[in-house]
Structures are given as structure tokens and as C-alpha cells.
């Protein structure tokens, strides 16, 4: 069997289809090439390995995937061992704010210890990043941490951030308590998707106070929430981030009595020297922020 064909099948089976595989294969290859080479593998074996729509492995595909999965899954580990623990590549997922505001300086510090450092960066919310960790598509997530994470995922608490409401600077609202006293809050609520920690905690706290206020606009970025608030679309739910300046047209209202959001690091398996260096640097910077 052609080992390269097996590698492509591994990614197709792991990610649930040819197009998702193309997005995750760590080198450039187009969908037609993957489709053609998978077809060649099926022709060689004389069996169909998966159903295309909806995607599902056939019994033969399941058997082949179970056989090749340990090999391809452990390639990174054996590469690290052969390099004497000096892994050069790390895949990091975080929010756009962290990637833009905090990570560049941290990466410069890590590069001094690992001059051949290579990285792959992606942004996403906490739910999405935890899923990527479970699929082993990233090595480290810097994100909001839920009360519970999957058993196989390690977590490190870095900093706590208070929840805030964002209003337009010209708004007559002076405090969140003014809103809770109303029979009905008329202003549209702008927040992250309901699956995200910030939105879940905010709604839990509203429920405790007997307040009904549900999202009118869901946005997957805190930066975009600020933009929509600045343009008068409603009131936003966000967090107070140390060192971050709000847009000139936006101001923050504290939320007394609301629990803070925990930001931390998530990773799987034992930490490589490179990953441990990142964790140590994150802890050091978190202490300065705190």
C-alpha cells in the first residue's frame, strides 16, 4: 500500500471528510488531489473506505483507521524523542485579543530559549478550542476555562477577569443596578454565543436576580462586541482586560456580585520542554497582570 495514501486517509477519517482533512493536513494539498489518491487506495484494496454524504466510515474503513491511527498519531511524539525533547513546532489556539495583544511579546521571549521555534496559531472561543485539543489539532489553548474540562485535558489557572457591561459613552445608564430594577430591559443585548463561558455565567447571574434579558445579537469576538456597542446597536457583555483601552465611544459598567471569568491554559498529555517553557512564561506574565 502507498503510505502517502494511508496518511491522507488518516486525515480524512480523523476530521470527518475530505474538505475538513484538507484544512488540517500540515502541508499544501488540494481537495481534488486528496480525492484522487483516496480513490486509488480504495481501488487497490477493492473496498470502499467511507461514505461521502453524510460522511461515515465503512466497516473496512473503521478497521483500517484503527490500524494506522496509532502510527500517525504518535509521529509527533517520536519526532520529539529523536530531537532529544527539543520540539520546535507548537500549535496554539486563543482569542483574537490574546493572539494580537499578548502573544507576540511572549513568543519573542520563548524564541530566545528555542531559536528554531515554529508555530501555528488559530483563534476561537473556549468551546471550539477545547474541541481542537481533544482532536489533538492544537497543543495549547489560552482561553476562558469552564468549571469542568475533559478528564484528559490539563488546566492551569492564569488570571481572573471581572465581567462588565459595555454601553455607548453617551448612554444615560450609570450602573447595572438601574437595569435590574426595571420591569423590562428594552436595550438589545450583545454577547458571545450562548455556549461560551461569559454568556453562560452572565445568564446564570441574571436568573439568580430574577432578570430576563436575552441576546439580540450574538457575536464570536469581544472586539466586535465593542464595535457594535460603539455604533449604537445595544449593550454588550464583556470582560475588563488589564492594559486594554476601550474604544473612545464606549464605557464599561461594573457588575458587582458577578463572579469573575477564569482565563487559563489547557493542554493534553505530558508537557514537552517547549510546552513547559510556554506554561512557565504564561504563569510569570499572569503574576504581573494580577
C-alpha positions as CSV (number, residue, x, y, z in Angstrom):
1,X,0.0,0.0,0.0
2,X,1.1,3.6,-0.7
3,X,2.0,5.1,2.7
4,X,1.1,8.6,1.5
5,X,-2.4,7.4,0.5
6,X,-2.7,5.9,4.0
7,X,-1.7,9.3,5.5
8,X,-4.3,11.1,3.5
9,X,-6.9,8.5,4.6
10,X,-5.9,9.0,8.2
11,X,-6.6,12.8,8.0
12,X,-9.9,12.2,6.2
13,X,-11.1,9.7,8.8
14,X,-9.9,11.8,11.7
15,X,-11.5,15.0,10.6
16,X,-14.7,13.6,9.1
17,X,-14.4,14.2,5.4
18,X,-12.1,15.3,2.6
19,X,-12.6,19.1,2.9
20,X,-12.1,19.1,6.7
21,X,-9.0,17.0,6.1
22,X,-7.6,19.5,3.5
23,X,-7.9,22.3,6.1
24,X,-5.9,20.3,8.7
25,X,-3.2,18.5,6.6
26,X,0.0,20.2,7.7
27,X,1.2,20.8,4.1
28,X,-0.4,22.2,1.0
29,X,-2.7,19.8,-1.0
30,X,-5.9,20.5,-2.8
31,X,-9.2,18.6,-2.5
32,X,-9.1,17.0,-6.0
33,X,-5.6,15.5,-5.2
34,X,-6.9,14.1,-1.9
35,X,-10.0,12.7,-3.6
36,X,-7.9,11.1,-6.4
37,X,-5.4,9.5,-4.1
38,X,-8.1,8.1,-1.7
39,X,-9.8,6.7,-4.8
40,X,-6.6,5.0,-5.7
41,X,-6.3,3.5,-2.2
42,X,-9.8,2.2,-2.4
43,X,-9.2,0.7,-5.9
44,X,-6.0,-1.0,-4.6
45,X,-7.9,-2.5,-1.6
46,X,-11.0,-3.3,-3.6
47,X,-13.3,-1.8,-0.9
48,X,-15.0,1.5,-0.1
49,X,-13.4,3.1,3.0
50,X,-16.1,5.7,3.7
51,X,-19.5,7.0,2.7
52,X,-19.2,10.5,1.3
53,X,-22.5,12.1,2.2
54,X,-23.1,12.1,5.0
55,X,-19.6,11.1,6.0
56,X,-19.2,7.8,7.7
57,X,-16.5,5.1,7.7
58,X,-17.4,1.7,6.3
59,X,-16.6,-1.3,8.5
60,X,-13.5,-1.7,6.3
61,X,-12.6,1.9,6.8
62,X,-13.0,1.6,10.6
63,X,-10.7,-1.4,10.6
64,X,-8.0,0.4,8.5
65,X,-8.2,3.6,10.6
66,X,-7.8,1.6,13.9
67,X,-4.7,0.0,12.4
68,X,-3.0,3.2,11.1
69,X,-4.2,5.7,13.7
70,X,-1.6,4.9,16.5
71,X,1.3,5.3,13.9
72,X,0.3,8.7,12.6
73,X,-0.9,9.9,16.0
74,X,2.5,9.2,17.6
75,X,4.7,10.7,14.8
76,X,5.0,13.9,16.7
77,X,6.0,12.1,19.9
78,X,8.7,10.1,18.2
79,X,10.0,13.2,16.4
80,X,10.3,14.9,19.8
81,X,12.2,11.9,21.2
82,X,14.6,11.8,18.3
83,X,15.2,15.6,18.7
84,X,16.1,15.0,22.3
85,X,13.0,16.7,23.5
86,X,13.7,19.8,21.5
87,X,10.3,20.1,19.7
88,X,10.4,23.1,17.5
89,X,6.7,23.3,16.5
90,X,3.8,24.3,18.8
91,X,0.2,24.9,17.8
92,X,-1.6,27.5,19.9
93,X,-5.2,28.5,19.9
94,X,-6.6,31.5,21.7
95,X,-8.9,34.5,21.4
96,X,-8.0,37.2,18.8
97,X,-7.3,39.6,21.7
98,X,-4.6,37.3,23.2
99,X,-3.1,36.5,19.8
100,X,-2.8,40.2,19.0
101,X,-2.1,41.9,22.3
102,X,-0.2,39.4,24.4
103,X,1.3,36.5,22.4
104,X,3.8,38.4,20.2
105,X,5.9,39.5,23.1
106,X,5.6,36.1,24.8
107,X,6.8,34.4,21.6
108,X,9.8,36.7,21.4
109,X,10.8,35.5,24.9
110,X,10.3,31.8,24.1
111,X,12.3,32.2,20.9
112,X,15.4,33.1,22.9
113,X,15.3,29.7,24.5
114,X,14.2,27.9,21.3
115,X,15.8,29.7,18.4
116,X,14.3,27.3,15.8
117,X,10.8,27.9,17.1
118,X,8.0,27.3,14.6
119,X,4.3,27.9,15.4
120,X,0.8,27.5,14.1
121,X,-1.8,30.0,15.5
122,X,-5.6,29.9,15.4
123,X,-8.3,31.8,17.1
124,X,-11.5,30.6,18.6
125,X,-13.9,30.5,21.6
126,X,-13.4,28.3,24.6
127,X,-15.7,25.6,23.4
128,X,-14.1,25.4,20.0
129,X,-10.6,25.4,21.4
130,X,-11.3,22.6,23.8
131,X,-12.7,20.5,20.9
132,X,-9.5,21.2,18.9
133,X,-7.4,20.0,21.9
134,X,-9.5,16.8,22.2
135,X,-8.9,16.2,18.5
136,X,-5.2,16.9,19.0
137,X,-5.3,19.6,16.4
138,X,-3.6,22.2,18.8
139,X,-1.1,21.7,21.6
140,X,-2.0,24.6,23.8
141,X,-5.1,26.7,24.3
142,X,-5.1,30.0,26.1
143,X,-8.7,30.7,26.8
144,X,-11.6,31.0,29.3
145,X,-11.8,27.9,31.5
146,X,-15.1,26.4,32.4
147,X,-15.7,24.9,35.8
148,X,-15.0,21.4,34.4
149,X,-12.8,20.3,31.5
150,X,-12.5,16.9,29.9
151,X,-10.6,14.4,32.1
152,X,-7.7,14.0,29.7
153,X,-7.1,17.8,29.5
154,X,-4.7,19.5,31.9
155,X,-5.5,23.1,33.0
156,X,-3.6,26.0,34.6
157,X,-5.4,29.0,36.0
158,X,-3.7,32.2,35.0
159,X,-5.9,35.2,35.9
160,X,-9.4,36.2,36.8
161,X,-11.2,38.9,34.9
162,X,-14.3,40.8,36.0
163,X,-17.4,40.8,33.9
164,X,-18.6,44.2,32.7
165,X,-21.4,45.7,30.6
166,X,-20.4,47.9,27.7
167,X,-22.5,50.9,26.9
168,X,-22.2,53.8,24.5
169,X,-20.4,56.7,26.1
170,X,-23.5,59.0,25.6
171,X,-25.8,56.5,27.3
172,X,-27.8,57.8,30.3
173,X,-27.3,54.5,32.1
174,X,-24.9,54.9,35.0
175,X,-24.9,51.5,36.6
176,X,-26.1,47.9,36.0
177,X,-28.4,48.1,39.1
178,X,-30.5,50.6,37.1
179,X,-31.2,47.9,34.6
180,X,-32.0,45.2,37.2
181,X,-34.7,47.5,38.7
182,X,-36.6,47.8,35.5
183,X,-39.7,45.7,34.7
184,X,-38.3,45.1,31.3
185,X,-34.9,45.9,29.7
186,X,-35.6,47.4,26.3
187,X,-31.9,47.8,25.1
188,X,-30.7,45.0,22.8
189,X,-28.2,42.6,24.5
190,X,-25.0,41.9,22.5
191,X,-22.9,39.0,23.7
192,X,-20.8,36.0,22.7
193,X,-22.6,32.7,21.6
194,X,-24.6,31.2,24.4
195,X,-22.2,28.2,24.6
196,X,-19.3,30.5,25.8
197,X,-18.4,30.9,29.4
198,X,-19.0,34.7,29.5
199,X,-22.6,34.3,28.2
200,X,-23.4,31.3,30.4
201,X,-22.2,33.0,33.6
202,X,-24.0,36.2,32.7
203,X,-27.3,34.5,32.1
204,X,-26.9,32.4,35.3
205,X,-26.4,35.6,37.3
206,X,-29.4,37.3,35.7
207,X,-31.5,34.3,36.6
208,X,-30.4,34.5,40.2
209,X,-31.6,38.1,40.3
210,X,-34.9,37.3,38.6
211,X,-33.9,39.3,35.5
212,X,-35.0,38.3,32.0
213,X,-32.7,39.7,29.3
214,X,-31.8,37.5,26.4
215,X,-29.4,38.1,23.5
216,X,-30.5,40.0,20.5
217,X,-27.1,39.9,18.7
218,X,-24.6,37.0,19.2
219,X,-21.0,37.7,18.0
220,X,-18.0,35.5,18.3
221,X,-15.5,38.2,19.2
222,X,-15.1,40.6,22.1
223,X,-13.6,43.2,19.8
224,X,-16.7,43.1,17.6
225,X,-19.0,43.5,20.6
226,X,-17.2,46.7,21.4
227,X,-17.6,47.9,17.8
228,X,-21.3,47.2,17.8
229,X,-21.8,48.9,21.1
230,X,-19.9,51.9,19.8
231,X,-22.2,52.1,16.8
232,X,-25.3,52.1,19.0
233,X,-26.6,48.6,18.5
234,X,-27.1,47.9,22.2
235,X,-25.4,46.9,25.4
236,X,-22.6,44.4,25.4
237,X,-21.3,41.8,27.8
238,X,-17.6,41.6,28.1
239,X,-14.6,41.4,30.5
240,X,-12.3,44.0,31.8
241,X,-8.9,43.1,30.4
242,X,-5.8,44.7,32.1
243,X,-4.0,47.2,29.9
244,X,-6.7,47.2,27.2
245,X,-8.2,50.5,26.2
246,X,-11.9,50.6,25.2
247,X,-12.9,52.5,22.1
248,X,-13.4,56.2,22.6
249,X,-17.2,55.9,22.2
250,X,-17.6,53.0,24.8
251,X,-17.5,52.9,28.6
252,X,-17.7,50.0,31.0
253,X,-20.2,49.4,33.8
254,X,-19.0,47.1,36.7
255,X,-21.1,44.1,37.6
256,X,-20.8,43.8,41.4
257,X,-21.6,40.4,42.7
258,X,-21.0,38.6,39.4
259,X,-18.2,36.0,39.6
260,X,-15.1,36.7,37.5
261,X,-14.1,34.8,34.4
262,X,-11.1,32.5,34.7
263,X,-8.5,32.6,31.9
264,X,-6.0,29.8,31.8
265,X,-4.0,27.4,29.7
266,X,-5.3,24.0,28.6
267,X,-3.2,21.1,27.1
268,X,-3.2,17.4,26.7
269,X,-0.6,14.7,27.7
270,X,2.6,15.4,29.4
271,X,4.2,18.8,28.6
272,X,7.2,18.8,26.3
273,X,10.1,21.1,27.2
274,X,8.8,23.6,24.7
275,X,5.3,23.5,26.0
276,X,6.6,23.7,29.6
277,X,8.5,26.9,28.6
278,X,5.3,28.4,27.4
279,X,3.4,27.5,30.6
280,X,6.2,29.0,32.8
281,X,6.2,32.2,30.7
282,X,2.4,32.4,30.9
283,X,2.5,32.0,34.7
284,X,5.1,34.7,35.0
285,X,3.2,37.2,32.9
286,X,-0.1,36.3,34.7
287,X,1.5,37.3,38.0
288,X,2.5,40.7,36.6
289,X,-1.1,41.3,35.3
290,X,-2.6,40.2,38.6
